[in-house]
C-alpha cells in the first residue's frame, strides 16, 4: 500500500499542520435547520391535527374544580362538573394557534449561546430528572446538587451541547430547598441557557429574583431570559395535574419562557398505534396551548411533546427505539405545520453503560429528531438506563454524536467553486491526488467536522497509545475538564449577594480548583 493511501504521507501531514493553524468558525453550528425528514405526509399531518381537535370536543380533558377550569368556562368551553371534564371547542384551539408566539428566545449569557426556537431550527442539549449518576470511578450512586454543578462545568466546554437543562434530581436536598439551589448550581456552571422545573409554585418568584440578579436586573432578564421552565402539567391520558398547573400559573405570572410537557407512552398511557399516540399527545398539547394563551396571551410558551413507548413484552419504558425516533420526528413535523415552537426528546438509550447499544440508540433517535427539525432536543446528552442514570463520560461521547448529527443537517453546499471542475482537471493532469491541493487545505476545517473522542487512528497508532476504547478516552477527558474548568460566570460580588439572600447549599470551595 502506498504512503499516500495509508495516511497521506508528507502531503497529508502538511495538510493537517496547515489545518491546525487555521482559525475557522464552527463547522456544525447550533440552530441549523432541519425539516428534510418527514415521516408523515401532509394529509397525514392534517388528519392527526383534526383528530386531536375532535378528541378535545368529544372526549375532553379531565380537570377538577380549580381556577384553571374556570378559565376554560369563561372562554366558552363546556364543563361537566360531575365528571370533571372540560370540552374544548375547535374555535378556541384555532384562536390560540393564530395568536400565540411562533418563536421563543432562550438566551445565553452571551449571544453566541442564544436559542431561537421556532421553524425547523435545531438545538441539542441535556435533559432532566435522572436520579442516579454513573461516576468517573464507575460507581452508580444517587444524584446530588454537586452533580448539577459539575455536569454543567463539563457541558460548558462541549461545543455540540447547546443548552443546559438541569440533568439530575438533587437528592441530597429537601424539596423546599431544591428549586433555587438547582438553578443556582446550573447558572454558576455555564454561560449556556438554563432550564429546569420548579417543585413549588411559591419558589418561582425566588428563581426569577435569582435570575434577575445574575442577568443584571428585571429589564435585562425580560429582554434576554437566561432561564426557562418546564411544567409537566398533564398525566396521560388527558388528565391535568392540579399541583403542576399551580406551578404553571406561577410561571405564566412571571412571563418567563415555559415548556408545557406531556409524555404519553404508547401501549400504556396512550394508544398502541403510533398515529393514536400522536393524536393524544397533540390533544394534550393543544389543551395546554389554549389555556396558556387564555391566561397570558402571547406568552413565551413552547409545546413539549415527549412521546415514548413501552416494550409491550415487559411494560418497561423504552427510549432508544425506532418507534421513539418516529414519534418525536413526527411531532416536529406537526409543530412546524402549526407554527409552534417545539421541545422534544431524543438521544436516549436504554443501555446501562456507555456502550455500543447506547451509541446506536442515541444516533438513531437524535438524527431522526434533528433531521425532522425539532427545535429543543433535550435528553440528547448524558442519559442512560431509560432516563434513570447519567454518566459523565457519556456527555463527552454524546458531544461527538451531536456534532455529527448537526454536520448532517448542514448538508452539502453546491456552487461553481465546490463542483471543483478546475480542481479535478488540475489534479488529474498533475500529481494524481488532492491532499496537497489549495482547495483541500482551504476546506479542511470548514467542510469537515472532526470528533473529539471517536478514534480514527490506524490500529498501530491506536495500540501504541494504549488501545483505549471510547469510554476510557471520554472518561479521561471528563476527569481533565472537571479538574481544571471552573468558569466564573457569575460576578463574585453578585454571588456574594446571592448567598446572603438565599440558602445556597453548594459550598464556595467546591467551585474552585483543589489546592
N, C-alpha and C positions, 0 to 999 in steps of 0.2 A: 504493500500500500504506500502511495506517495506521501511525502511530508505535507503537501497541500491538503490531501484528503484526510489525513489524521487530525490535524489541528490547525492548519493554516500556515505552519512554518513561520519563517521570519516575517512574511507579509501579514499573517494573522496576528502575530504578536505586536506588530506595528499598529495594526488597526485597533487592537484592544487598548494600546497605550494612548493613541490619539483620542479614542472614545472616552477613556478615563479622565482625560484632561479637558474635555469639552463640557461646558455648563449648558444645560438644557432645562426646559420646563418639564412638567410631568408627562410621561408617555400616555398614561391612562388616568386622566384627572377625574375627580368627582363631578357628578352632575351631567355625565354623558347621557344621551337619550337612547332609550330602548324602544320597544314597540314593534320590532320586526317579528317576534314570535307571537302568534295569535292562535291559541288553541281553540277558540270559538269563532264561528262565522258571525258576520254582522247580524244576521237574522237570529242566531242563537243568543247573542247578547241581548237583543231586544226582547226575545221571549222570556229570558230569565228576569229581566227588569220588570216586565209586565206581570210575570208570575209573582214576583216579590210584592208588588203593589196589591195584587189580588189577595195575597196572604194577609196583608195588613188590614184590608177591608173585610175579609171573610172570617179569618181566624183571630186577628188582632194580637195584641201583646198583653201579657199579664202584668198589671201594675196595681199594687194595693193602694188603699186610700193614702194619699200623700199630696204635697204641693205639686209634684210632677203630674199627677193625674188631673189636678185642677187646671194646670196649664193646657193640657190637651182639651179638657172640657170647654174652656173659654175660647179655644180656637175652633171649636165646632166638631171635634171628634165625638163619636158615640161611646158612652160609658155604660157598661153593665156592672153596677156596683156589687151585686150579689156574686157574680163570677169573677170579679176583679179583672175585667177585661176592658181594654181600650181599643176601639176600632177606628183606624186612621184612614180617612178618605184620600184618594189619589190626588185630589186637588191640593191638600196640604203638602204632600210629597213634592208635587210639581213646583209649588211656590218656594219650598225650601231649596230645591235644586237650582232654581232660577236666581235666587238671591244670596246664597251662601258664598263664602270665599272660595275662589277657584285655585288659589295658591296661598301658601303659608310660608313665611320666613322663619326658620330656626337658625338663630345667629350664633356664630362662634365668637370668641373674644377678639379674633382678627377676621377680616372679611374673607380671607382665603379658606376659612373653615365654615363659611355660611352654607346652609342648605336651603335651596329654593324649591320647596315641594310643590309639585303640580305637573300637569302634562305627562310626559314619559321620562322626566329627568330622574336619574338613578343615583342613590346613595346607599352605601352598605356599612353596617356597624354592629355594635354589640346588642345584646338583649338583656332581659332582666329576670330576677327571681329564682335563680338557682339556689339550692340550699346546701350544696356540697362543693368542695374545692379539691381537685387533684393537684397537690402542691409540687414544688420542684424536687422534693425528696421522694416523690412517688406515693405519698400517703393521701388517702381520702379522709377529709375531715369536714366539720361544719364550717360554713362560711361566716366571715366576720366583717365588721366595719373596715378593718385594715385592708381586707381584700379589695374592697371597693376603691380604696385609695391606691393600692399597689397595682391593681389591674389597670386603673386609669393612667398611672405613670407609664406603664408598658404601652398602652394604646396611644398615648401621646406621641410615641416615636414611630408608629406604624402607619405608613402613608395611605394604605388602602383600607383602613378602618376609619370611616369618615365622621363618625359621631360616637358619643359615649352615652349609651343608655345604661343606667346602673345595673350591673350584671348579677349581683348576688344579694340575698337577704342578710342583713346584719343580725345574725342570730345571737350575738353577744349583747344586744341592747334590748331594753324593754320597749314595748310598742310606742309609748308616748315620747320616746327619745329618737326613734328611727328617722323620722321624716327630715328634720333639719340636718341631722348628722350625715345621712346618706347623701343629700345634696351637697353639703359642705365637702365631704370627702371626695366626691367626683369633681366638683368645681376647683378644688385645690390641686387636683392631679393633672388636669389637662386644659388646654385652651379650646378644645373642640366642644361642640354643643352638647349639653347635658339634659337627659330626660330621665324621669323616674315617676313612679306612682306616689300617691300620698296615702297614708294609712288612716289619718284622722282629718276630718274636714276643718277642724279648728287650727290645724297646723299649716294650712295653705297660706294664710297671711304671713306667718313666720318665714315660710320658704320665699315668698315674694320679698319680704324685707331683707332677707339674706342676699337674694339675687340683686336687689337694688344697691346694696352696699358694695357688692363686687363690681356691678356694671357701671356705677357712677351716679346713681340716683334714679328716681322714678321715670323721668323723661328718657334717660338713656336706656333703661330697661324696656320701656314702651316702644322705642324706636328699634331697638335691637334685642329681642328677647333671647337671652342666653340660656334660659331654662324652659322646659316644657313638661307636660304631664301626660301620663296615660291613665285612663279610667276604664276599668273592666266592668261596665255598668250592667251588663246582661249576664244571665245564667241561661244558657241554651237548654231547651228550645224556647225562645221568645218570652222570657221572663225577665223583668227588671229587678235588680237587687237594690232595695231601698237605701241601704247604708252607703253603697257606692254612688248612687245618684246624689246623695247629700254631698259627697266629695266632689262630684262633677259640678254641682251647683256652686260650690265654693270656688272652684277653678274658674268657672264662667264669670263669677262676680269680679274676679281679679283681671279678667280679659287677657289671660296668658294662653299660649297655644296648648291644645289638649287633643289627645287621640281618644276616640271612643272605640274601645276594643271589644270585639266578640270573637269567641274561639270555639265554634261547634266542631265536634269530631264525628265524621261520617260513620254511620253504623252504630253510634252510641247516643250522641246528643243532637244529631241531625240525620237526615235520611242516608241510607247506604248508597243510593245513587249519587254520583258526584254532581250531577245537574241539580238534584234536590237540595244538596248541601249549599250550592251556590244560591239557590232561591232563598233558602232560610237565612243564610248569613247576610244577604243583601236586604231582606225584610228587616232583620235586626238593625242593620246599619241605617237604613232609611228611617226607621222609627227614631233612632238617636239623632240623625241629622235634622229631622223635623223638630224634635224637642229643643236641641241646642239653638237652632235658628229662631225658635219662638222665644226662648229665654233671652238670647242676646243675638239679634240679627247681625249677620256678617262676622260673627266671632271666628277667631282663628282655630277652626276645628278640622281635624284630619280623620278621615274614615279609617277604622282599624280592623281590617279583615285578616284574621289569623285562622283560616280553616285548616283542620287537620283530619286525621283518621285514626281509627283503632285497628289493630291487627285482629281481624274477626276470628282468628284461631284462638286468641288468648284474651282479647279485650284490652290489651295494653296500648297506650298511646304510641303512635308512630310518626316520626318527623323526618325520616330520611328516605321516604318512598317516592316513586314516580307519581303516585296519586297526589301526594302532598305537593309536589312540584306543579302538577297540572292545576290543582285548585288555586294555589297562590298566583300562578301566572294568569289564570282566568280572571281572578279578582282585579288584577292590574288592568286587564283589557276592559272590564266593565267600568272601573273607576275612570278611565280615560273617556269612555263613552259618556259618562255622566258629568265629566269635568270636575271630578272630586279628587283632592289630594289624598294619597293612599299610604298607609303604613301597613306592611305585612311582614311575613316571616319566611325565611329560607336560610340555608346553610346550617341546618340542624343535623345531628347524627344520633342514631340510636346506639352506636357503639359506646363501650365503656372506656375506651382508650383512644389516644391519637394514633389510629392505625389505618390500614388500607380501606376498611369499611368506612371509617369517618371521612377520609378524603373523597371517596367516591360519592357518598351521600351528600356531602357539602357541595361538591362541584355540580352535581346534577340539579339539586334544588336551587342553589344560588344562581346558576346560569339561567335556569328557566325564568325565575322571577325578574332578573335583570333584563334579559332579552325581551320580556314582556313589557318592561317599562315601569315596574313598581318603583315608587318614589323613595320610601324609607324602609329599607330591608333590614329589619332587626333580627337578632339571633345569628347573624352571618359571621360571627367570630366567637370562638372560645367554647361553644357548647357541645356537651357530650351527654350520653345516658338519657336521651329523650327530654332534655332541658333540666335535668336534675343536678347536673355537675358541670363545672367549668374547669379547664386546665390551663395553666399559664402558658405552657409551650404551644397549646392549640391556637392561641391568639396569634402567635408568630407564624405558624403554618397557615392559618386562615388568611393572614395578610397577603401571603403569596397567592392563595387561591382567589381571593377577591381581586387582586391585581390582574390576574389572567382573565377573570370574568370581565373586568372593566376594559381591558385591552380588546377583548372580543367585541364589546359594544362599540368601540371606536371604529371598527371596520377597516376597510381598505380605501385609501384615497386614490382616485383615478384622475390623473391630469396628464397633460402632454409631457411634462417632465417625468412623472412617475411611470409612464408607459415605457420609458427608457430605450427608445428605438436607437438613438445615437450611442448609448452606452453598450447595448448589445452588439452593435456594429463594430465599435472600437475594440471591445474585448475579443470578439471572435476573430478579428484581424490581427490581434496582438498577443498578449500574454496567455489568453485562454482561460483565465479565471477572474473573478470580480473582487477578490479580497482586498486588493490594494487600490481599487478604483476610487477616485474622489467622491463619487456618489455613495459608495459603500461607507466610507468614513463619515460623510455628512449625515447619513441616515442611521448610523449605528445606535445613537442614543435618542433618536426621535421616532423611528419606525418600530423599534423593538423594545420589549419590556424584559428585564432580567430579574429572575426571582431572587429572594434573599437567602432562603434555606433549602429550596429544591436543588438537588445536586445534578450538575451536568458535566462533571469531570469524567475523564477516562477512568476505567477501572484501576489502572496502575496508579494514577494520581490519587484516586479515592482511597485506595489501600494504603498508600504512603502517608496520607493524612489521618489514618486511624480507622478507616472503614466505618465511620459513624453513619447511622441511619438518620432520617429526617427528624425523628423525635429527639434524639440526642443533640443534634445540631440546634434545634429550636429551643430546647431546654437550656442549653448553654447560652444562647443569645438572650433569652428571657432573664436568666440569672445575671448576666452582664448589665443589662439595662436597669434591673431593679437595684443593683449595687451602685450604679453611677448616676441615674437620671432622677433628679429631684427638682422639677421645674418650679419656679417662683411665679405662679400665675395669679396669685392674689397679693396685692401690695402688703408688705409687712405691717404697716400702720393699720390698714383695713382689717387684716387678720386679727390683730390685737383687739380692735373694736368688736369684731365678731365674737371672739372668745369671751369678752366681757358681757356681751348681750345674751349669748346663747350657751347652753351647757354642751360644749363641743367635747366629745369623748375621744377624739383622735389626738394622741399626745403630740405636742410640737416636736419632741425629739425623734418621733417616728417619721418626721417629714424632712429629715436631712441625713446625709451620709453618715455611716457609722464612723466613729473616731478611729 
